[in-house]
Amino acid sequence: MTSMRLELLSHHRIRDPGLGLNEPSGLTLSRDGSALYTISDDTKAIFRLDLHGRVSVGDSFFIGLDDLEGIAIRGDDNELLVVQEQSNSVVVVDLKSRKERYRRPLSAMTNYDTIAHHFPDPPDNNGLEGITVNTKNNHVVVVKEQQPGLLIELDSSLTTILSTRMLQPSQGFVHPELKAEQLDFSGLSYDSRSDTLWIVSDKGRCLFQYDWAGDTVIQRLDLTISTGDKPKRIRKPEGVAFDPGRNRMYVVSDRDADLYVFKLHDDC
């Protein structure tokens, strides 16, 4: 098995109280790898950033949605998918018109009865957190934060739950500093190069590379942002976007409102 490591290339402060970008909680990369989109869970807006974390005000916009936690781009960069935790819904936003096209709560999807017991009514604070698109089959994958951590695969029309995976220690979702019930999952990014998912953990301050076909964790990588005797790790990482063409990993911190840019090295 190939082991990998992350090298921090740069980090950038992206907090902008004037625009309402205070707590970035999701991240996605444009198809050509030239721009990022993020959301702030305290603001009804979608923000477009360059790769150095600078907000493009003209390409950012307000929408009538709150409690947003995850974001993913799909198609020819013409629409965004965002997850709303409180309603456990996926919302489709048109980038050209900057308006909501439609929304799909999990509870309205075919096969919801297979996972309904994991979603209490009224909802707790452990609902949907992250979203990504498998670019090979156009399926959408969302992640439930914890109790239990759950990956949910949706069809491209967002009408059917195709399959689910519970994220458990037996698959490799373990952390040396946390008990199994403490581990959470806050963001997703699909890796088309290896057909795997990168899953970020807020409390674990790390990334898991997960192989869906094998239902197993390939590796865990700590999100270390300094070197020396006492390495420091990112506080509350909640969004991740991977660029397989450039081997770049982009991570945002909800706590510090920083964008971190890593290079992913393949070490034999």
Secondary structure, DSSP 4 states (H G I P E B T S, - for coil): --EEEEEEEEEEE--BTTTTBSSEEEEEE-TTSS-EEEEETTSSEEEEE-TTS-B-GGG-EE-S--SEEEEEEETTTTEEEEEETTTTEEEEEETTTTEEEEEEEGGGSBTGGGTGGGS-SS--S-SEEEEEE-TTT--EEEEE-SSS-EEEEE-TTS-BEEEEEE--GGGT--BTTB-GGG----EEEEETTTTEEEEEETTTTEEEEEETTTTEEEEEEE-B---SSS--B-SSEEEEEEETTTTEEEEEETTT-EEEEEEEEEE-
